[in-house]
Amino acid sequence: MKKIISDTHLNFTTSNKGEWLPRKSTQPLRKQTIPLPPFHSFLTHQTQLLIMASSPAAPMFLRRRTQAPRPAAPAPLPGDSSDDDGEYDDLCCEECGSGDSPAELLLCDKCDRGYHLFCLRPILVSVPKGSWFCPSCSNQKEVKYSTKKRKRAGSLVMSKKRRKLLPFNPSEDPDRRLEQMRSLATALLASGTRFSDDLTYRRGMAPRSANRASLEKAGMQVLSKEDTQTLNLCKRMMDRGECPPLMVVLDPLEGFTVEADRFIKDLTIVTEYVGDVDYLEKREDDDGDSMMTLLSADDPAKSLVVCPYKHGNVARFINGINNHTPEGKRKQNLKCVRYDVDGECRVLLIAIRDIPKGERLYYDYNGYEHEYPTEHFV
């Protein structure tokens, strides 16, 4: 029997890895922070040590910032031969105290103090249009978002008014982020999976050229430019070692499962479902339980699935709901959505409501295909 996890089309009505270009500096920075190693590097070098330290007694249940504008330089006064190029060389972020990443320092239009785009809460994906004032000058510590309740029975119907996706907010404490990484490393090693945060294309499987969103038989919604920037921001944070605030835990009934390790806002991009891309027809007799529909084409020979057995990330360990019971449906707090991102199919897991710290993450394995048996799920 095919065991395919599919998505529901989320009806957002919306319409690259960019290089950071730091300003030239003629003076040394006053402060410097030491970033965490990249997530993939951590998993590659530390996984063996982490697992050796874990207890073998428990049984293993395997389941399936854009560049900130520089202020306009005033016209030089007669006889003034000072060099303006170094005026902002010693500028530091008011939040983290670092002068690193000067291309992502946003200056307040009132007090001229600087803030990294990624240090603000909520994080700013791009430079705001028009004037921008820091929290102190605007007397506004936090931006409030709409939290209207929506029905989660059946398909999720969104308002036609455009709603932006949000980037995840990583934990501020580096030690806590390391704990989150260790929990994922434990689950990956136990399941024989290498960490990857991108779709992988292996020899003998589907090539990248086969991943064309234009082949989707029902059409695929295009991720807007601003939401694409948000997705790219999430990828850059991962590269810096700033992972989603998630903890992988081992449950005696559910096996490995995932909990929110801090508050997650509605419409947050929690993670991307990744793994090896292959043709569906080659996986008809696959006994794995974690395949995800990537492309459903008119020609079945061109349909693609994501197989996270050899390569994958935290998405593999997020559990599904029992969609045969009201209690099971009430547990759902994520939605699986397929998007056309620059012409390629991508699968995102998005929060469909506010998720408090400590709550386990669940989504519906059956979107519209209803081929995955979930009546036995707890």
N, C-alpha and C positions, 0 to 999 in steps of 0.2 A: 504494500500500500504506500502511495506517496505520502510523505509527511512534510508538508510545505507550510511554513509560516508566511502568511501574506498580510498586506496592509490594507487599510481603508483610505481612500482618497480624501484628504482633508481639504475642504473647500475654502482655502484662502484665496481671495480675489486680489491678486497682486500682479501687477503688470501683466594678484592671484596668488599665488603666494607672493604678495608684493614685497619688494626689497625695502628694508629700512634705509633711509638716506640721512644719516646724522649730519648736523651742521659741523662745519670746520671749526676747530678750536685751536687757539694758540696758547692756551693756559691749561695746566692740569686740572682735572676735576677735584673738588674738595672732598667728596665722599664717593665711595664705590661699594655696591652691594655684590655679594657672591651668589649668583643664581644657583638653583638646584640643577643637577645634571638632567639632560633630556630623559624623558620617560622611557623611551626605548632602550637607552643606554643603561638605565638603572635595572631594567628587567633582564637585560642580557648578562650583566656582571654580578648581580646580587641574588638572583632567584635561587641558585643552589644553596647558598648560605641560609636564606630565609626558610626554606623548606626543611633543611636539616634541623633547624631549631624548633620546628612545629611538632606537635604531638602526633605520633602515628596511630594512637589508640582508636581515634574516631574513624568509622568507616567512611569511604569516599563515595558519594552518590553523584555520578556524572550525568549531567543533563546536556540534554542537548545544549593700528590705531591710526589712522592716516596721518600724514605729516601736519603738524600744527603750524598755523601761519605765523610768520615773524612780524612783529609790530613795525609799522612804517617808520623809517628812520627820518628824524627831523632834518631840515635843511641846515647845513653847517653854517655857523656864524662866521663873519669875516675874521680872519686871523686864527680861527680855530682849526688846528691841524690834528686833533685827536682822531684816533681810529675807532669807527663805530662797530667794526666787525666783532670785537670782543665784548660788546656790551652785555650779552646774555651768556657768555661762555661759562660763568660760574653759577648759573641758575640751577637750583635744585628743586625737586618735587617737595611740596609741603607735606605730603602724606608719608612717603617712604624716606625722605631725606637724601635721595640719590640724584646725581646729575646724569646717570646713565640714560640711554635712549633719548637724546635731546630732540630727535625728530618727532617724538611722541609727547613732548611737553606742551601742554595747552596753557596759554597765558590768560589770566583774568583781565577783562577790559577795564576794570576799575582800579584794582590794586597792583596789577602786573605780577602777581605771584603765580608760580607755575605748578601744574598738576599733570602727572602722567595720565593719559587717557585710560590706561588699565588700572590705575590706582583709585579712580573715582568709583563710587558706589551709588547707583549701578554703573557698570563699566560703560564708557562711551565708545561706540564702534568707529565713529568718524567725527571730524571736527564739526560742531554745530554751525548752522547757517546764521549769519547775523552776529550780534554781540553775545558774549558768554561771560557770566559772572560766577565766581567761585562760591562754594557753600557759605563762607563767612559773609561775603558781600551781598549775597541774595537772601541771607537768613533762611536758607532752605537746606536742611541736612539730607533729605532723602526725597527722591522723586516718587510720587505715588502713581500706581498703575490701576487701571480698572480691574475689578475682581468680580464681575457679573457671573452668576451661576449659569451653567449651561447643562442641558440634558446630555447624558452620556449613554443613553439607551440607543442602540443602533448606530447609524452613522452620525458623526459629529458634524453639526451644521454650524458654520461660522457666519457672523454678520457680514454683509457685503462691504461694510466699512473696513478698510485695510487695518490689519493688526500685525505688528512686527514681531518677529521671533527675537528672543533674548539669548545672549551668551550665558553659559553657566558661570557661577561665581565660585572660584576655587577657595579652599580654606586658606586663611591668612597665615596660619602657623605652619612653617615648613616641616616640623616634626610630625604634625598631624597628616600632612600630605604624604610623608614617607610611610606612615601607617596604612594609609589608603592604598598606596602602591604595593606594599607588602602583601596586603590581603588579596589583591588581584594576582600578584606573582604566585602566591600559594595555589590559587585556583587554576591558573594557567598551567603550572608545572604538573599538578595532579591530573589534569586532563590531556597532557601531552601537546599543548598548544603554544606556539611562539607568538609573542606580542606583535601586533601590527595595528596601526590606527588608520590604515588606508585599505581600499580594495586591492587585492593582489591578483596578478595574472601569471599563471605558471605554465610552463611548457607542457603541451599535451592537453591543456584545458582551453577554455574560451579565451581568445585574444582580446586585448583592450578595444580593438576596432569593432568587435561585436557588440559592445556596450553603446548602443545608440538609442536615445530616448525617443527618437522619431518613429521607431518601430513599435512602440506601445500601441496595442490594438484599440484601447479606449482613449488614447491620448494621455499625456502626463503633464501635470501642472508644472510650470516653470518657476524656479526659485527666483524671487526678485533680486535686483542688484543689491539692495540694502541687506536683505537676508543672507545673500551670498557673502557679503562682507562680514556678517555676524558669524557664519560658519567658518570662514577663513580665520577670524579672530580666535575661535575655539581651537583650531588647529595650531595656531601660533602659540597659544597658551600651553598646549600639550607639549610642543617642542621645547618650551622653557621649563618643563617639569611641573606645570600647574595643571593638575588633572582635575576632572569633575569631582565634586565632593561626595564620593560614593564609597561604601565599604562592602566588600564581599564577605559573607559569613556562611558558615556551614550549618545547615539545619538538618536534624535527623530525619525529617519527613520529606522536605523539599530538595535536599541536596544543597549545592552552592546556590546562594541567592544574594540579591543586592539590596542594600539599605541606603537611604539618603543620610549623609553624615553632616548635613547642615540644611537649612531651609532652602527649598527650590521653588522659584517663582513660576506661576502659570505661564505657558508658552516658551519655557526655556528649552534650548537644545541640550538635551542631557548627554547624548552620545550618538555616534553613527554606527550602524550595523555593518561590520566589515568582515572580510574573510576572502577565501579563494573564489573566483568567479568561474562558473562552469555552465555548460549547456544542460537544461533540464532533462532532455531526453537521455543523457548519459547518466543521470542520477535517478532514474525511475525505480531502480531496485535498491537504492541506497537505504541502509537501515538506520542512518543517523537521524537525530531528532531535532536538529537545529538549523536546517536549511531555510533560507529566506528567499522569497520571490524578489528578483531584481528587475526583470523585464518579462512582461507577458505579451508576446507578439502574436499577430494573426497567424504567422507561420510557426507552428510548435517547435520546429527545428531551430528557430532563432531565439526561443525563450531562454532566459538566464536565471540562475539561482546563485545565492551567496552561501558558501560552505565554510563555516568557521572552525573546522576541526584541526587544521594544521596551522592556520594563522587566524588571529582574532583579538578581540579586546573585551572590555567589561560587558558589552551588549550580549554576549553569548550566555551570560549567567543571570540575566534578568528573566524572571519567571512569567508564565502566562496565567491568565485567569481561567476559572471554570465558567465558561459562558453559558452553561445550562442551568445555573442557579442565580437567584437575585443577589445572594451574598457574594458570589464570585464576581459578578458584574460590578458590585459596589467597590471592590478592591482596585479596580483599574484606575491608574493615575498617569499612564503614559499612552501615547498613540504612535503607531508605526506608520510613517508617511513616506511615500516614494516621490522624489522630485527630479525634474530635469535641471541639472546643474551644468551649465556650459555644454549642453548637448549630450551629457552622460547621465545615466540613471544612478541615483544615490538614495540610500534608505536612512532616514533620521528617526530617532526616538525623541518625541517632544512631550513635555509635561502638559496635561490637559486640565490641570487645576493646581493650586498651591499644595506643596508637599512638605509637611513638617519634618524636622530632623528625627531620625529613627524609624520612619515609615518605610516599609518594603516597597519596591517598585514592581509594578505589574502592567502588562498590556495584553490585548486580545490577540492570540496567535492566528485567529481566523478573521480576515477582513471581509472579502466577498467570495472567496473560493470555498470556505467551510469544509476543508479537507483534513484539518488537523483535529483528531479526537481529544477533547479536553474534559470529558465528563468524569474522568478519574482524578482530575487535579484537586488538590486540597483547597 
